[in-house]
């Protein structure tokens, strides 16, 4: 028997659990319903799972506000309506049940999705950017429902399908995979191989939680740091201790824009990371068990180069201190990527001089054999950024 109470209060999304704020199914747009289809596909193609509707995220992105559904919202999740809609967009049909339990005086809707029995499920209708026809979706350990785009992921789907049904699969999967190759290449072109899938998932997670009052063209800077050596799986308790220690050992004003004391205390653990964001939802960070560090924050359309230098210096110093903790058992070498999205016509100012960027996105990638210890690393990054803005050194 399913313990619905435990599902509602678990409070951590994973490869088998997703939370949604209270909604009325009947008033959702096609794009909003497509998210449910995508999650159902991903769970069915992985280990199965549950979508709990009625739990809202707090200001830090943690699903911990247990609001439940009102009568109209609850009735809108009619099993036949919801299941019919989802299965009209997939093939073969997914085994889904819809439960509406009463827990502590509040109603929730819970979609229970079983893993596939014979062959994996594929989307057969696309809906804007939320659902792509011909795609297999999977659920990752970092709670992302995304296309299976890597060879190992496709191999795992095939392996499980062959285990479930040892015949009739070869030619079918060849046909489907052949059609998918071109489209997945386009969708993954922006994901750099030095970084694991968790990086793209983290970017997507934070992009969806950016303060909605900000203009659509607000510049966003993104910094990813990943040790070259792989195989580390640091305990989450040790990650929190390392982050708190690295933070306490530096000038806190240097990272106060996105990593203040209150924000650090409000951070929470997912299945694979420690995650946090500021209350204004303009600064985000996530530290993964595999060593990946991801920072993301907004910029003004007129950037003061000295201010940006201070921000980057603080983050790099924090990251260097963090990666020196013994729990991270890898060498000094790291890959670093700095990205600024929506950079077109953004101004970079240095004293009485300034200039504008003429490209949509800035990407600077570095392989650093000596790690983050170099005193000139921040200066090098700022200099490369300045070149993108055609703002030369004095």
Long-range contacts (C-beta under 8 A, 24 or more apart in sequence): 2-99, 2-112, 4-99, 4-101, 4-103, 4-108, 4-110, 5-101, 5-103, 5-104, 7-50, 7-52, 7-110, 8-52, 8-54, 8-55, 8-66, 8-103, 8-108, 8-110, 9-66, 11-62, 11-63, 11-64, 12-63, 12-268, 12-269, 12-270, 12-271, 13-63, 13-143, 13-270, 13-271, 14-141, 14-143, 14-270, 14-271, 15-46, 15-47, 15-49, 15-139, 15-140, 15-141, 15-143, 15-271, 16-43, 16-46, 16-47, 16-48, 16-49, 16-50, 16-139, 17-49, 17-50, 17-52, 17-143, 18-43, 18-49, 18-50, 18-51, 18-52, 18-143, 18-145, 19-51, 19-52, 19-53, 19-55, 19-57, 19-63, 20-51, 20-52, 20-53, 20-54, 20-55, 21-53, 21-54, 21-55, 21-56, 21-57, 21-67, 22-53, 22-54, 22-56, 22-67, 22-68, 22-69, 22-70, 22-73, 23-53, 23-73, 24-72, 24-73, 24-76, 25-73, 25-76, 25-77, 25-78, 25-81, 25-82, 26-76, 27-76, 30-127, 30-128, 31-127, 31-128, 31-130, 33-85, 33-127, 34-89, 34-127, 34-128, 34-130, 34-131, 35-130, 36-82, 36-86, 36-111, 37-85, 37-86, 37-89, 37-90, 37-123, 37-127, 37-130, 37-131, 38-123, 38-130, 38-131, 38-137, 38-145, 39-139, 39-145, 40-86, 40-90, 40-94, 40-96, 40-111, 40-113, 41-90, 41-94, 41-121, 41-122, 41-123, 41-136, 41-137, 41-145, 42-137, 42-138, 42-139, 42-145, 42-146, 43-113, 43-115, 43-139, 43-145, 44-94, 44-95, 44-113, 44-114, 44-115, 44-116, 44-120, 44-121, 45-115, 45-116, 45-120, 45-121, 45-136, 45-137, 45-138, 45-139, 45-148, 45-157, 46-115, 46-138, 46-139, 47-115, 47-139, 48-112, 48-113, 48-114, 48-115, 49-113, 49-139, 50-110, 50-111, 50-112, 50-113, 51-110, 51-111, 51-113, 52-108, 52-109, 52-110, 53-77, 53-108, 53-109, 53-110, 53-111, 54-106, 54-107, 54-108, 54-109, 55-108, 57-209, 59-266, 59-277, 59-279, 59-281, 60-263, 60-266, 60-267, 60-268, 60-276, 60-277, 60-279, 61-205, 61-209, 61-275, 61-277, 62-268, 66-104, 66-106, 67-106, 68-103, 68-106, 68-107, 68-108, 69-106, 69-107, 69-108, 69-109, 70-107, 71-107, 73-109, 74-100, 74-107, 74-109, 77-109, 82-111, 88-125, 89-123, 89-124, 89-125, 89-127, 89-131, 90-121, 90-122, 90-123, 90-124, 91-121, 91-122, 91-124, 92-116, 92-118, 92-119, 92-121, 94-121, 116-160, 116-161, 116-164, 117-164, 117-165, 118-161, 118-164, 118-165, 119-161, 119-164, 119-165, 119-169, 119-172, 119-173, 120-157, 120-160, 120-161, 122-176, 132-183, 132-187, 134-176, 134-179, 134-180, 134-183, 135-180, 135-183, 135-184, 136-176, 136-180, 140-197, 140-198, 140-201, 141-271, 141-272, 142-198, 142-201, 142-202, 142-270, 142-271, 142-272, 142-273, 142-288, 143-270, 143-271, 144-197, 144-201, 144-204, 144-205, 146-197, 146-200, 146-201, 146-204, 147-184, 147-187, 149-184, 149-187, 149-188, 149-191, 150-197, 192-335, 192-337, 192-365, 194-226, 194-228, 194-335, 194-337, 194-365, 194-367, 195-224, 195-226, 195-292, 195-335, 195-337, 196-226, 196-290, 196-292, 198-272, 198-273, 198-288, 198-290, 198-292, 199-224, 199-226, 199-292, 199-294, 202-273, 202-286, 202-288, 202-292, 202-294, 202-296, 203-294, 203-296, 205-286, 206-277, 206-284, 206-286, 206-296, 209-277, 209-281, 209-284, 210-281, 210-282, 210-298, 211-280, 211-281, 211-282, 211-298, 214-282, 214-298, 217-301, 217-342, 217-344, 218-298, 218-299, 218-301, 218-342, 219-298, 219-299, 219-300, 219-301, 219-303, 219-340, 219-341, 219-342, 219-343, 219-346, 220-296, 220-297, 220-298, 220-299, 220-340, 220-341, 220-342, 221-296, 221-297, 221-298, 221-299, 221-308, 221-338, 221-339, 221-340, 222-294, 222-295, 222-296, 222-337, 222-338, 222-339, 222-340, 222-341, 223-293, 223-294, 223-295, 223-296, 223-312, 223-315, 223-336, 223-337, 223-338, 223-339, 224-292, 224-293, 224-294, 224-295, 224-335, 224-336, 224-337, 225-292, 225-293, 225-294, 225-319, 225-323, 225-334, 225-335, 225-336, 225-372, 226-291, 226-292, 226-293, 226-334, 226-335, 226-336, 227-291, 227-323, 227-328, 227-330, 227-331, 227-333, 227-334, 228-330, 228-331, 228-333, 228-334, 228-335, 228-367, 229-330, 229-331, 229-333, 230-290, 230-330, 231-329, 231-330, 232-289, 232-290, 232-291, 232-328, 232-329, 232-330, 233-289, 233-290, 234-289, 234-291, 234-327, 234-328, 235-289, 235-327, 236-269, 236-273, 236-274, 236-289, 238-325, 238-327, 239-273, 239-274, 239-287, 239-289, 239-327, 240-267, 240-269, 240-274, 241-325, 242-322, 242-325, 242-327, 242-328, 243-267, 243-274, 243-287, 243-322, 245-321, 245-325, 246-318, 246-319, 246-321, 246-322, 246-325, 247-318, 249-321, 250-314, 250-317, 250-318, 250-321, 251-314, 254-310, 254-311, 254-313, 254-314, 254-317, 254-318, 255-311, 255-314, 255-315, 255-318, 257-283, 257-297, 257-311, 258-282, 258-283, 258-284, 258-285, 258-295, 258-297, 259-283, 259-285, 259-318, 287-322, 291-323, 291-328, 291-330, 293-319, 293-322, 293-323, 299-340, 299-346, 301-345, 301-346, 301-347, 302-346, 302-347, 302-349, 302-354, 303-346, 303-347, 303-348, 303-349, 304-349, 305-348, 305-349, 305-350, 305-382, 305-386, 305-391, 306-350, 308-382, 308-385, 309-378, 309-379, 309-382, 312-378, 312-381, 312-382, 313-378, 316-372, 316-377, 316-378, 319-372, 320-371, 320-372, 320-373, 323-371, 323-372, 331-371, 332-369, 332-370, 332-371, 332-373, 333-367, 333-368, 333-369, 333-370, 333-371, 334-368, 334-371, 334-372, 335-365, 335-366, 335-367, 335-368, 336-365, 336-366, 336-367, 336-368, 336-372, 337-363, 337-364, 337-365, 337-366, 338-362, 338-363, 338-364, 338-365, 338-381, 338-385, 339-363, 339-364, 340-385, 343-388, 346-389, 347-389, 348-385, 348-386, 348-389, 348-391, 350-386, 350-391, 350-394, 353-391, 353-394, 354-391, 355-389, 355-390, 355-391, 356-389, 356-390, 357-388, 357-389, 358-390, 359-388, 362-388
